[in-house]
Amino acid sequence: MGKEKNSFVVKVPKGTKDWYGKDMVIREKIFSTITNVFKAHGAVTIDTPVFELKEILTGKYGEDSKLIYDLADQGGELCALRYDLTVPFARWLAMNTSIQNIKRYHVAKVYRRDQPAMTKGRMREFYQCDFDIAGTYDPMLPDAEILRITSEIFESLGWKGRYTIKLNHRKILDGIFQVCGVPTEKLRTISSAVDKLDKSPWAEVKREMTEEKGLNEEVADRIGEYVILKGGRDVLEKLRADEKLYANESAKAGLDDIDLLFGYLETFDVLDKISFDMSLARGLDYYTGVIYEVVTEGSAPQTSEGQALQREGKKESKPKKGPSNIDGEEDRSNDPSVGVGSVAAGGRYDNLVGMFSEKANLPCVGISFGVERIFSITKQRMEADASASQIRTTEVDVFVMAFGGKGFDGLLKQRMEIAKRLWDAGIKAEFSWKVKPKLPQQFKAAEVNGVPFAVILGDEELAAGKCKVKEMGLPEGHPEKDGVLVDLATLEVEVKKRIEGAKSKASLEGAVGAMSMEGAAGAPKTA
Amino acid sequence: MGKEKNSFVVKVPKGTKDWYGKDMVIREKIFSTITNVFKAHGAVTIDTPVFELKEILTGKYGEDSKLIYDLADQGGELCALRYDLTVPFARWLAMNTSIQNIKRYHVAKVYRRDQPAMTKGRMREFYQCDFDIAGTYDPMLPDAEILRITSEIFESLGWKGRYTIKLNHRKILDGIFQVCGVPTEKLRTISSAVDKLDKSPWAEVKREMTEEKGLNEEVADRIGEYVILKGGRDVLEKLRADEKLYANESAKAGLDDIDLLFGYLETFDVLDKISFDMSLARGLDYYTGVIYEVVTEGSAPQTSEGQALQREGKKESKPKKGPSNIDGEEDRSNDPSVGVGSVAAGGRYDNLVGMFSEKANLPCVGISFGVERIFSITKQRMEADASASQIRTTEVDVFVMAFGGKGFDGLLKQRMEIAKRLWDAGIKAEFSWKVKPKLPQQFKAAEVNGVPFAVILGDEELAAGKCKVKEMGLPEGHPEKDGVLVDLATLEVEVKKRIEGAKSKASLEGAVGAMSMEGAAGAPKTA
């Protein structure tokens, strides 16, 4: 092949990035934390193609459809990269009508031609972790389990006390709009305006409702009295005591759902993480029942007009500090979580599958976890408490080395033989790919990767049928600081025993911090 | 949202598929088998975007460039879906010049606008598992470790004795072509012709060389004498004894490499899996040293002209049975592996990184495992020995049930409380999402998913502070067939003890077949 050089900048496409090193280890740990919870609740995983027929995605995302990446027309079918994992799941259910109920999770990349904001974890290519339940069950039981799963995941990530699940119900919202006097044809567009309360003050949203969308000002003011409500059972009781509202069929159905759900959430020990919030509306059209979003402490500052919380990939929240900031005047501009937006969101969508096939219609409820945002927050918290520096990127347990005096030939064949024996025994091992490596270089290679054990070969020891096993990073004065001689014949057993011992010791230490990485817990403090 | 119905067929794009159910479990097991071996050799993983700037891919794949999927030009950069994982890896190395050596693996989907052959595992979207070593080391040591890893992977997959690693060296091939009299400007095009020997007889390849590519017939005949050579050290000795060939600088360098490599492979216990094969040429331009491909028994039948082995995504091998078939006349038309082609392939590419940045040039060697093909063969072998039927798709350990007589209220709250306690204890559990489920329905739900244990609640037992733990599928007459009563207070401990017991019993049984799935090993035989 020639030596032709490129004349362009070598880079990744805008809004995408390479993942490697410690970032990759942290992200993998987040994936496994999330999927382990999914599995504990009986989920199976499916995998759908990264692109779909264009017409599958058409008409599902409203005005966000402009963010869809199309494939070039190179002859054949017209395709587009998936925008989320929910529509492909619904398409799959419509194609597999024998499946009448399923709990499925799907961890995969999705694509949006959006303005990237990399530091806040808003990318054009990003991972979602979705969990959805399809099937007909008694009311609110799958919905309750989704919220229980959500809570388990953030507890497992070590976010105890640092996240809130905002909850609302489409039928309650519709009921509120109806009793306030919103004409039926304006229900969805007024809902979209309310959806902006997470980033805009009420005055702005009201202006949009009245000036742009032609709503009567009195109607808007009545809506304004509802959307500031948030809390727990107190809000539920207040709304049920609102005779005009509770007389509305839609509102009543929604409020009764929430009442049932609250009981289940109490049993599941989740109710104290819930904020029942009338300003939560969710952008997507397809929700039909409960809707929810998870925000973490300081996702965005609050204002007196309601919570200014950034949500969805497309929105940027700039922390605004009004004089009436009810949380006080603390400066959060260095808080990694400010502006990151919601870290998970979802709801019930009972009609989406039916859009693909009437006979396949199946009620569904689900949630999507935004891994990049969870990653951004996790990483900055780890850097703050210095636990990031302890992360290992490889899992190697043993570095096989050799040393010798004058005439030392490197013992390459012997190092290879020992490495082979360790691999055969299921032990993770490396050795230097040099014929005659120097001992300090071999130690350095082991230390750089945090390898916890060295097997050290020398001519004399080999002649006596022995070699040295050394735990790396033992303190000065430790009786085994210089390693212990073991019989070559039982090397695998001796090494395994020491690896197990170090691991069970590390897992005891690691139990202290929920988010300490497995790799970090196993990493030796090199001397 | 309205009830507008689509007027198109709901399907996936051509050459793509959804993965779910047992197929998904088998594929996940293949992934973990492969990546566990990578990790045992000190590999780290990286993740690159699914699309690259178009110019990154340009000029890397020769005539296969027409198979690249472009993204539509929607303004901004021109991008294309990745064709393999090697070029993105080289691009990443060129962008990260501080990284002077790395062992990286990458498991991800790649895209080729090719004619699909789904039953043989040839797709337009498919997974590759790549392992590559970048860095400057003593000769042939990384190359030997790649082949050791390859062997470990197929042994771990249970393919002992059923696979062959075909090996050659670009410098030997170039040397052969030179001594046979191929003009320098025709070296690559003649190499491409030899590459077709895996699917075409020699007569056809010779015709291409002479009639299409204008090679002198005597030169072609001389090449014909070399490319039929295959074996082990015998072939190496024969070629080194060929004075004219060994006097060629390129051939000598390649043969000395192979000599060194054979020594290392012997130490690594891999040499007996190698077929040193002069007909192996590999399609891609960028290889500079050793090249290899893994074929499994009967990947394609042999002919007297050499091995007719299908390779690369684009080729279809139709089992041809010539009268001179040297393997005998057995009919392999039902052999799942016939026509599947190579299951892994790779080689050394020392100049690819330098194509992106001269100062970043790094020698590399790697291999790519074709997961879909390995999956096709694995699945059909599992179906043949009936082990596929034992695969579980979920990992749930406990189904929480309730039963009662007249006036039974379903004990929903109690079932939820017990499920919550089990989840809190890290136990995977489900319960029925019905307020008043019938006992047979609950047993059926547990059996369908192969859940190994039931926790059964009843009013009387609860009043006594107890509940029943039942291992599913115990034979008639077993003392614990109807379950055992345990104290509610110590339920988690009792359940965990039983799950551990069943797992260690199952793993003993599971050790019999290397490819028996973990889930299958843990699955109960329901009564």
Interface residues (C-beta under 8 A of the other chain):
Chain A: M1 K3 E4 K5 N6 F8 V10 K11 V12 P13 K14 T16 K17 D18 W19 Y20 G21 M24 E28 K39 A40 H41 G42 A43 V44 T45 I46 D47 T48 P49 V50 F51 E52 L53 E55 I56 G59 Y69 D70 L71 A72 D73 Q74 G76 E77 C79 L81 R91 W92 A94 M95 N96 R104 K109 R113 E125 Y137 D138 L141 P142 E145 R148 E152 Y264 T267 F268 D269 D285 Y286 N351 L352 G354 M355 F356 S357 E358 T393 T394 E395 V396 K413 M416 E417 K420 W423 G426 I427 K428 A429 E430 W433 K434 V435 N449
Chain B: M1 K3 E4 K5 N6 F8 V10 K11 V12 P13 K14 T16 K17 D18 W19 Y20 G21 M24 E28 K39 A40 H41 G42 A43 V44 T45 I46 D47 T48 P49 V50 F51 E52 L53 E55 I56 G59 Y69 D70 L71 A72 D73 Q74 G76 E77 C79 L81 R91 W92 A94 M95 N96 R104 K109 R113 E125 Y137 D138 L141 P142 E145 R148 E152 Y264 T267 F268 D269 D285 Y286 T288 N351 L352 G354 M355 F356 S357 E358 T393 T394 E395 V396 K413 M416 E417 K420 W423 G426 I427 K428 A429 E430 W433 K434 V435 N449
